[in-house]
Each structure stands twice: as structure tokens, then as C-alpha cells.
Amino acid sequence: MIKTMLHKIGAGALPMLVPALAWAEDKAKWNLQEPHTEVARQMYDLHTVVLIICLVIFVGVFGMMFYAVIKHRKSVGHQAAHFHENTTVEIIWTVVPFFILIGMAWPATQGVLNMRDASSPDITIKVTGYQWKWGYEYLKGEGDLSGVADGMQIYSTLSTPRDQIYGKAPKGEHYLLEVDNPLVVPVGKKVRVLITANDVLHAWWVPAFGVKQDAVPGFIRDAWFRVDKPGTFRGQCAELCGKEHGFMPIVVVALEPKEFADWAAKNKVALAAAGGAAATAAAAK
Amino acid sequence: MSAVIGHDHDHDHAHGHEYHPGGLMRWVKTTNHKDIGTMYLWFSFVMFLVGGFMAMVIRAELFVPGMQVVNPEIFNQMTTLHGLIMVFGAIMPAFVGFANWLIPMQIGAPDMAFPRMNNWSFWLLPPAATLLVLSLFVPGGAPGVGWTLYAPLSVQQGMGMDLTIFAIHILGMSSIMGSINIVTTILNLRAPGMTLMKMPLFVWTWLITAYLLIAVMPVLAGAVTMILTDRHFGTHFFNAAGGGDPVLFQHIFWFFGHPEVYIIAIPAFGVVSQVIPAFSRKPLFGYTSMVYAVASIAILSFLVWAHHMYTAGLPTTAQLYYMYATMLIAVPTGVKVFNWVATMWKGSLTFETPMLFAMGFLFLFTLGGFTGLVLSVTPVDIQLHDTYYVVAHFHYVMVAGALFSAFAGVYFWLPKWTGNMYNETLGKWHFWLSFIFFNMIFFVQHFLGLAGMPRRIPDYAPQFTDFNMISSIGAFGFGLSQLLFLYIVLKTIRSGEKAPQKPWEGADSLEWTHLPTPAPYHSFETPPVVK
């Protein structure tokens, strides 16, 4: 209950700061994107908690400062006091913040432990960062996802035409956040991603999932997410990887498990056809 | 030291007849702490304009979506050089300039302990800066890797990267020599009675900063040397295929990089700790706890480096440890902020330009501190790492923190340095323009980061357009406002009103109480007695 309350406050807190601005109606613009996994929601709420604590302290400290600025100025005839030391207040303002921090560290620790627990996934997908595209390989499904997509490979490249980038055509709705082949995942299943890179560092980031993980060439890192509803989710490479760094987005389409299986079956046939064609072409040489 | 002042004893200082070579050679050969301080400050201002110009290119490109002004390669080169030049060329030398000018005057010494090394540490800077800027014009251009120079991308770059590596080596030598000089000066040249715990806080902050520099500049030199050998001499420090690890670079870099943040911030604390009491007409509140707070921040700064690497794939326990340790820094930082506010409390406040900049520092640096606290929380940082939120955060700390503090310092000490008063009205204009435009640039960037705009991208999705426009307009305004600063300083030097020995009622350190205005060439020929 507290969590939903926090969530509501969080969605409201930032726009409240700027009520005069009509843009404030678009909440995603002022705050973290709408979370669609448990981990992302934890991150969202944690941010709200920390932000509120900071705002309260900020208002307190600078309330004092501006009170002094108004009341203790020379131009209103205020004489300077001579005090310049007080061990008691020093101890108070050392110890109190310490306990506030412990209060923040507790939920943060729970967040970290949850975020890092990639055990018992329903499906494992390997993500590879290339200069400048993403590669996805479905490694292994468990339970009812067993064998559904295993071994499938996708390369995912920016599909925004260069004309749009260089101002020769009007920009589309998903300018720079669209790809030719999105990653497709099942809704409600624990998806574990194993992330690596082929050349330099990249970072695989989907804000709605609360996943941002550097892709390190020669090493494998993991992360996980369980998407709560079907939809299309967009992110970007978050680690500078060279000249096209801004042009390798991530698009994830989440489908109901049934539709996911249909998609996989169809895609496998297409891949086999393409692979077969390639094999024929190779043989003809 | 005795040799240096011995030579000049024959001359009559009160009337300014001492010998020094004229023209350019005066500046090339000078061993005087004031000349060298002046050169450091002018050098840093020139670099500030160069780095600022690069920021303008970045903001021009980001004004609207699409590629208009530069191509992505140049864009990446601009972000890299903007960062390196501002950190190593502008902010750090600015505070070394303050150190040169003020430490001898504030501890009652005639000059720095090693005047010739002082000359050398300054004159290493122009060649290093030249190498950095030159890298733009070599085949392949400047490195397009960000100021963090992460491997393996930095191993891929053209020869501009090598020039950058050498520039960093030279800058590091300069910093280390400067730091040794500062430590030696503070520990050995204090006037009788000037015990450590009587030193002005500015001197304390530099003592601690100098130790930080000596500790971490060699680490950075090591990191870039490893890149150099990976590039040209067949080593595989950062290449997994050869048994290395790209993340190793990040560990080494941030072991330097986090203390570096405080190398920039701590002298800024020092300046503000001189300015706020002076205009509150009240001694600094909690001097002892301020000294301990700075020392604690310095020590903690060595223990938190991997909070820059939460997304690099650290072990869970490491993520937790670095989160706790990073949060802990909020405690001494909070103590400092509380003490500054307590200094103003029940004072007799006036708001001349130095005080305005110091209060701007206090207000905005604290805001940057709070966003730092937000970023210290690992799960939140996962969302915000490498976004514009981080860009906003560190510019609140570096620009509104360090740069505003440097402005406060320049206006505060300009009368003592030049003998002339600056124009108060113009100074206030400079403050308010800088303050408003600064927030225009960077406040909205918090929202960009939260909404998901990565940093270091030359083009962005249309939903980020309006904030980017606001930010860019702010940037152009901020850039132009700094030309006003140049005008104010030049006008002060040429035609400012004569300043009294102590233009600030509440100032109480030795340069105000014991030295005439402008300060004599050799600050204290006979040490003052400090009670």
C-alpha cells in the first residue's frame, strides 16, 4: 500500500513543482519513464523517496539561509553576533544525516538484491553490442518456453532513414528509436539477458525495464526483467561506442506467451528459408 | 628561499624599484608567486573560453533533432576536448592560480618554497594545452571517446589519442610539481604563531588537495600509459582476447577520477569559506569541524571510485559497498553546508559580487550534492547512469560549484591583486546573468536524463526537443555573459578606482590585515607575528 502511495506521489511530485507549465501533463517528460517491470518500479519509488528527502532538507537548509538573508542583513541594521562554535550542533548535524542515510540505504539494498537476482529464468537471451547494432540470440527456454525460440538469431539495426537525420525528410514518430528487427520477448516471464560486446563497450538500456548493463567485449554480464504488459519498449545504447553511438537504439516488443510462440515459429521458418537460400548461394559458388 | 629573497633585499620594495626583466622574458623567467599566479589565472581563462567554445558547438548541434552543425565524429571530439580542457586546463589551473597568489600571503611567507619549480610547473601547461588542441588537426582528429577515455574505444582512435595521452602526462607532471610546492610551502613557510589550526581555511583546503593530487595524478598517468602501450607496443591490458580486461581501465581511471572531483571541489570550498565570513562580518562557524570535514571528504574520496561503474557489472556486494560508502560522503559535505549557513546566521550580511557568487555556489552546489545523493543509490543510478541527469549533476558541482567559487574568489581578491576596485554594478550583472543562464542550461537537463536521454549523443529523439532548446539558449547566454567578466576584469586593471588595504569590512586573513593594496611583489619580507 505504501508502495502504491509512493508511486502516486512520485508521479505527482515533479509536475507539482512547475504547475504553471502546461507541459506538466506529460508526466514521462518530467520524471522517470513509466516502469513496466517490478525492478523498474522499485527504482522509480526509490527515486521518489530520495527526492522527497532531499527536497525536505533542501527547503529546511535554504529556508534558514534565506531567513538570514532577509533578517540578518546589514542594511536592516542587524549587528553581527560573535558565536562561531558549538560542539552540540556539530554532533547533531553529523549524526542525524547519518541516520537519514541508513533509512535510505535499507530500501536501496533491497532494490540491489532484487535487481541482481537473475536466477531461474524462463528464457535466456544473449545480447551482443556491435559497432553499431545489436545482436540477439535466444539461448534456452525453460518450461512451456522450452525449445520455442532456442537458437534463433536477430540483428537489430536503426531503421530511421538517413534523410530524416540530415533534414531532407520530415522526422517520423519514432525518430532514432526504431529498428528493423526488434527483440521479441514473452510477457510475464522472467527473461535473463546475457550481455556482451564484439568490439568496444556498449550498454544495453531499456528504461521501462530498469535494465542498464554495460556490454563488455570478452566478458559476459547478466540482467533480467519480467515485463508486466504487452507493448513496445524503446531504449538506447548508453555507453559511448564511437561515431554511431547515438544511432543504435533498442526496441523490445513484449507479446503474450502464446503470441510469442507463434512469432517464434513463424520467424524460425523465415530464418530457415533465408539460411537455406544462403546455403544454396554458397554451394553455387 | 633565502637565496631568492636575499637577492632582492638590496632593493626598495615599498617603491616598487626591484629588478626584473621586462617584456615577455619577465613572464618566461619569473619565479614570483604573484606573476605565476597571474599566468595560471589568465591561462585558465583562455582555456575556459576554448573549452566554452566547444560547449557552444555541442549545444548548437543539440538545439534541434537531426544533424546540422557538425558530424558525429566532430561532435564526439568536442565532448572529449570540452571535458579535458575544462577539467585540466580551466578549473584546476584556476585554483592553482589562487593557491600561488594567496598561500604565501595568507601564511605570512615571502613566496612559494620552490620558486623555480613553480615557474616550471606553470610553463608545462601551454605545451600540454597545445597538444590537446593540436589533436583536432591531425589525421583522425581528436579522440572521440569522452574525457573518461574508456578502453577499448580509446585504443581504436587515431593519433590524436597519442597527443592527448602526452598532454595528460605533461599536465600530471605540472600538477605534481605544483602540489609538492604547495605542501612544502604550507608546512615550512608559515609565519611564527601561524599554527596549522590557525591557517585560513583556503590554505587548509589546498594542503589537502595537494596531497590528493600527489596521490592520484600518477595513477592517471599509469592508466593512459597502459592505453599507449596497448595501442602501440603490443600489450593487452584492456583486451580480453589477450588476457586483459576493459573494466580494469575504469577502475584505474576512477581511482584517479573520483578524488579528482574533490581536487576541483575542495579548493572551491576554501574560497567560499573565506568569502562567506567576510560578508557575514562573523568568523567562520565551526572552523575545526570544517577542517575535519574536508579531510574526511578527501579520505572517503579514495574509497568510492566504483560508484561511477554501477552498470559495468560489479559483484552485488561491491555495488552495495560502493553505495554505502558514497552515501557516507553526504555526512561531511552536509556538515560543511550547515556550517556555512550557520556562519551567515545572525551575521550582518551584505551582498557584494563575491558574496553573491559564494551564495550562488552554496545554493547550487548543494543542489548538485543532492543529485549526487540520488545517484549514489545504485538502483536509481542504473536508470540515470550515462544520461543527461549525470551531465546536469556534475555541471552543478563543477560550474555552479567550482567556477562560481572561482568567480567569487576573483572578485574578492581582485582589489588586492590589482590595487583597483571592480565595478560593483557590472559584477552583479555578471552574477545574475551567469546564475540565470546556468540554471537554464542545466536544470532542464535533469528532466532530459530522467526521461531517458543518454549523454554523448549527437542527435536525439523529438520528445527531448524543447528542453534541449532551452538548454542551448541558456548555453549561448552563459557563454556571452563570460565576456562581460573579461571586460570587468580588464576595466578593473586599467581604470578601476583605487582600492583601500581592506575593502571588505569582515575580511580577517593576513593579506587584508597586514599587506597594503596592491600587495607588494614579495609578500612578507619579514614574517608577521600571528597571535
Interface residues (C-beta under 8 A of the other chain):
Chain A: L14 W23 A28 K29 W30 N31 L32 Q33 V39 A40 Q42 M43 L46 H47 V50 L51 C54 I57 F58 V61 F62 M64 M65 A68 V69 H72 R73 K74 S75 H78 Q79 A80 A81 H82 F83 H84 E85 N86 V89 E90 W93 T94 P97 F98 L101 M104 A105 A108 T109 G111 V112 L113 M115 R116 Q164 I165 Y166 G167 K171 H174 Y175 L176 L177 D199 V200 L201 A203 W205 P207 G210 V211 K212 Q213 D214 V216 P217 G218 F219 R221 G235 Q236 C237 A238 E239 L240 C241 G242 K243 E244 H245 G246 F247
Chain B: P65 G66 M67 Q68 N71 P72 E73 N76 G144 V145 G146 Y150 P152 L153 Q156 N239 A240 A241 D245 P246 V247 S280 R281 K282 P283 L284 F285 G286 Y287 T288 S289 T311 A312 G313 T316 Q319 L320 M323 Y324 M327 L328 A330 V331 G334 V335 V337 F338 N339 V341 A342 T343 M344 W345 K346 G347 S348 L349 T350 F351 M359 L362 F363 T366 L367 F370 L373 V374 V377 T378 P379 V380 I382 Q383 H385 D386 T387 F447 L450 A451 G452 P454 R456 I457 P458 D459 Y460 A461 P462 Q463 D466 G506
